Amino acid sequence: MSAEVTFVHLTDLHIGDQATDDHLFSNTAETLKTILAQVATIEPKPSFIVASGDLSNRGDPESYELLKQIMAATDLPVVYAIGNHDTREGFYAGMGIETPAADAPYFHDCVIAGVHIITLDSSTPDYIGGTIEDGQFEWLEGVLDTHADLPKLIVSHHPPALGDGPDLTHWRHIAYDHSVRLGEMLKGRNVLGILSGHIHHDRVSIWNGIPVVVGMGQHVATDILRNDILRMVRGSSFAIGTIRRSGLTVAFVPQPTDRAELNVYPLQMLLERAAAIPAAAE
């Protein structure tokens, strides 16, 4: 790795068509175009872009085709992850990615600018929260041993669970037991940070000694001053990451907003939906 590497973190792009999607609360295509224009002005030029899931709002192939069209505005390599709003079938079809099976999880790794980027698929079909399948853990254990001399970034749409045990709002993160297993696996592996989204507000945590950087994303923002409801307001941001020999720095770039209320979800409704935990999360 060179002395300093710059990258961009996007998340929760939620690309779709507002005219036909009642659950799309902002013009995400225009927001992404605006942000990519800003990215083009960054100096020094970033080495890559990470887009950490919920690329589409509905998971339809057409939204991924639109995403590809918009992302053609940048010449930077883009590392994609998928999230709970994405569908594996729609992602593979719309992005033109070959896969042995249309429902296969999308996890992969690459090296860019001397940084080993490992991308997990924390999505679980028809479930809001995150899980990591046994086969993916087995793959991760092996891939962590590759490029041992390089610093690593982990990309996962859902952030790991931060608490000391399972909690009622488990839809916000990777299942607790899976988070514990992930934490054990990442110990001593030269992991600079984990890049995530899902919860729609900017947040940085130190988890088992690893920075976990969560982005607000490009769709809506969570009003974190309210914990009795899930209140969504107008807001978006992206982040600029800098990797130095001393570690990772992240600066958030909020977009102008009036913080107007866009939607409200009753907390009880979310708790009831979360009661049916899929077998993968148990």
TORZAPA-715765 format. One line per 3 residues: their letters; for each residue x, y, z of C-alpha. Coordinates in steps of 0.25 Angstrom, whole numbers, plus 5000, padded with zeros to 4 digits. Layout:
N
A) X,Y,Z ~ ...
// end
This chain:
282
MSA) 5000,5000,5000 ~ 5005,5014,4997 ~ 5006,5024,5008
EVT) 4992,5029,5007 ~ 4980,5023,5000 ~ 4966,5031,4998
FVH) 4953,5024,4995 ~ 4938,5028,4995 ~ 4927,5021,5003
LTD) 4913,5021,4998 ~ 4902,5013,5004 ~ 4887,5011,5003
LHI) 4886,5017,4989 ~ 4871,5011,4988 ~ 4871,5014,4973
GDQ) 4857,5013,4968 ~ 4845,5020,4961 ~ 4837,5030,4970
ATD) 4826,5030,4961 ~ 4823,5015,4963 ~ 4829,5012,4977
DHL) 4821,5017,4989 ~ 4832,5014,4998 ~ 4843,5022,4991
FSN) 4843,5035,4998 ~ 4853,5043,4990 ~ 4859,5045,4977
TAE) 4870,5035,4979 ~ 4875,5035,4965 ~ 4877,5050,4965
TLK) 4884,5049,4978 ~ 4894,5039,4973 ~ 4897,5048,4961
TIL) 4899,5060,4970 ~ 4909,5052,4979 ~ 4916,5046,4968
AQV) 4919,5060,4962 ~ 4924,5064,4976 ~ 4933,5051,4976
ATI) 4939,5055,4963 ~ 4945,5068,4970 ~ 4952,5061,4981
EPK) 4967,5063,4982 ~ 4975,5054,4983 ~ 4966,5045,4974
PSF) 4960,5034,4981 ~ 4965,5020,4978 ~ 4951,5013,4978
IVA) 4937,5014,4983 ~ 4930,5005,4992 ~ 4915,5004,4991
SGD) 4910,4996,5003 ~ 4897,4991,5000 ~ 4882,4994,4998
LSN) 4886,4998,4984 ~ 4872,4997,4979 ~ 4859,5000,4986
RGD) 4851,4989,4981 ~ 4861,4979,4976 ~ 4856,4979,4961
PES) 4866,4977,4950 ~ 4862,4991,4944 ~ 4867,4998,4956
YEL) 4880,4992,4955 ~ 4881,4995,4940 ~ 4878,5010,4944
LKQ) 4889,5009,4955 ~ 4899,5004,4944 ~ 4896,5015,4935
IMA) 4898,5026,4946 ~ 4910,5019,4951 ~ 4916,5020,4937
ATD) 4919,5035,4941 ~ 4931,5030,4949 ~ 4944,5024,4944
LPV) 4947,5018,4958 ~ 4946,5004,4962 ~ 4933,5001,4970
VYA) 4932,4990,4980 ~ 4917,4986,4982 ~ 4910,4979,4994
IGN) 4895,4976,4994 ~ 4886,4978,5006 ~ 4871,4975,5010
HDT) 4865,4983,5000 ~ 4873,4977,4989 ~ 4869,4963,4982
REG) 4880,4954,4978 ~ 4872,4950,4965 ~ 4870,4965,4961
FYA) 4884,4969,4965 ~ 4891,4958,4956 ~ 4881,4961,4945
GMG) 4881,4976,4945 ~ 4896,4977,4947 ~ 4900,4966,4937
IET) 4908,4958,4947 ~ 4910,4943,4944 ~ 4906,4934,4955
PAA) 4905,4919,4957 ~ 4891,4921,4963 ~ 4881,4933,4963
DAP) 4879,4932,4978 ~ 4894,4930,4982 ~ 4899,4940,4992
YFH) 4908,4951,4987 ~ 4921,4951,4994 ~ 4935,4954,4988
DCV) 4949,4960,4991 ~ 4959,4968,4983 ~ 4971,4977,4984
IAG) 4971,4991,4980 ~ 4982,5001,4983 ~ 4989,4991,4993
VHI) 4976,4990,5001 ~ 4970,4976,5002 ~ 4954,4978,5002
ITL) 4946,4967,5006 ~ 4931,4968,5003 ~ 4921,4960,5011
DSS) 4906,4957,5008 ~ 4898,4960,5020 ~ 4885,4960,5013
TPD) 4874,4949,5016 ~ 4863,4948,5006 ~ 4850,4953,5012
YIG) 4856,4958,5025 ~ 4860,4972,5030 ~ 4872,4968,5039
GTI) 4885,4962,5035 ~ 4891,4948,5035 ~ 4904,4941,5030
EDG) 4902,4927,5026 ~ 4912,4916,5030 ~ 4917,4914,5016
QFE) 4921,4929,5016 ~ 4928,4928,5029 ~ 4936,4917,5023
WLE) 4940,4925,5011 ~ 4943,4937,5020 ~ 4953,4929,5029
GVL) 4960,4925,5017 ~ 4961,4938,5010 ~ 4965,4945,5022
DTH) 4978,4937,5021 ~ 4981,4943,5007 ~ 4989,4956,5005
ADL) 4993,4955,5020 ~ 5003,4967,5018 ~ 4991,4976,5013
PKL) 4982,4984,5022 ~ 4967,4980,5020 ~ 4954,4986,5019
IVS) 4941,4978,5022 ~ 4929,4982,5015 ~ 4915,4978,5020
HHP) 4902,4984,5018 ~ 4897,4981,5032 ~ 4907,4986,5043
PAL) 4910,4976,5054 ~ 4902,4975,5067 ~ 4909,4984,5077
GDG) 4903,4980,5090 ~ 4906,4969,5100 ~ 4894,4960,5096
PDL) 4882,4959,5087 ~ 4873,4971,5087 ~ 4859,4974,5082
THW) 4863,4982,5071 ~ 4871,4971,5064 ~ 4866,4976,5051
RHI) 4876,4987,5051 ~ 4889,4978,5050 ~ 4895,4965,5048
AYD) 4889,4954,5057 ~ 4896,4954,5070 ~ 4902,4940,5070
HSV) 4907,4943,5056 ~ 4913,4956,5060 ~ 4921,4949,5071
RLG) 4926,4939,5062 ~ 4930,4950,5052 ~ 4937,4957,5063
EML) 4945,4945,5067 ~ 4949,4942,5053 ~ 4954,4956,5050
KGR) 4963,4957,5063 ~ 4978,4960,5059 ~ 4975,4961,5044
NVL) 4979,4975,5041 ~ 4965,4980,5039 ~ 4965,4995,5037
GIL) 4950,4996,5038 ~ 4936,4991,5034 ~ 4928,4999,5025
SGH) 4913,4998,5026 ~ 4899,5004,5024 ~ 4885,5000,5027
IHH) 4881,5009,5039 ~ 4881,5022,5031 ~ 4889,5031,5040
DRV) 4904,5033,5041 ~ 4911,5026,5052 ~ 4924,5021,5056
SIW) 4927,5011,5067 ~ 4939,5003,5072 ~ 4935,4989,5072
NGI) 4945,4979,5077 ~ 4956,4989,5074 ~ 4951,4991,5060
PVV) 4944,5004,5055 ~ 4931,5001,5049 ~ 4926,5012,5040
VGM) 4912,5013,5036 ~ 4907,5023,5026 ~ 4894,5031,5026
GQH) 4892,5027,5011 ~ 4885,5034,4999 ~ 4870,5031,5002
VAT) 4865,5037,5015 ~ 4871,5039,5029 ~ 4867,5033,5042
DIL) 4863,5043,5053 ~ 4872,5038,5064 ~ 4865,5048,5074
RND) 4853,5039,5074 ~ 4853,5025,5080 ~ 4838,5023,5081
ILR) 4836,5022,5066 ~ 4844,5020,5054 ~ 4843,5034,5048
MVR) 4850,5036,5034 ~ 4854,5050,5030 ~ 4860,5057,5018
GSS) 4875,5055,5018 ~ 4886,5048,5011 ~ 4902,5048,5012
FAI) 4914,5040,5007 ~ 4927,5038,5013 ~ 4942,5040,5009
GTI) 4952,5030,5015 ~ 4967,5032,5016 ~ 4976,5020,5019
RRS) 4989,5024,5025 ~ 5000,5015,5032 ~ 4994,5020,5045
GLT) 4980,5015,5042 ~ 4966,5019,5036 ~ 4960,5033,5036
VAF) 4946,5036,5031 ~ 4940,5049,5028 ~ 4925,5050,5025
VPQ) 4919,5059,5014 ~ 4905,5063,5018 ~ 4896,5068,5007
PTD) 4887,5080,5009 ~ 4874,5077,5015 ~ 4862,5083,5023
RAE) 4860,5070,5031 ~ 4846,5070,5027 ~ 4838,5057,5032
LNV) 4836,5047,5020 ~ 4830,5035,5027 ~ 4828,5029,5041
YPL) 4828,5014,5045 ~ 4821,5010,5058 ~ 4832,5003,5067
QML) 4822,4992,5071 ~ 4820,4989,5056 ~ 4835,4986,5054
LER) 4835,4978,5067 ~ 4824,4969,5062 ~ 4830,4967,5049
AAA) 4844,4964,5055 ~ 4837,4953,5064 ~ 4838,4944,5053
IPA) 4853,4941,5052 ~ 4857,4933,5041 ~ 4865,4920,5044
AAE) 4877,4926,5038 ~ 4878,4937,5049 ~ 4875,4927,5061
// end
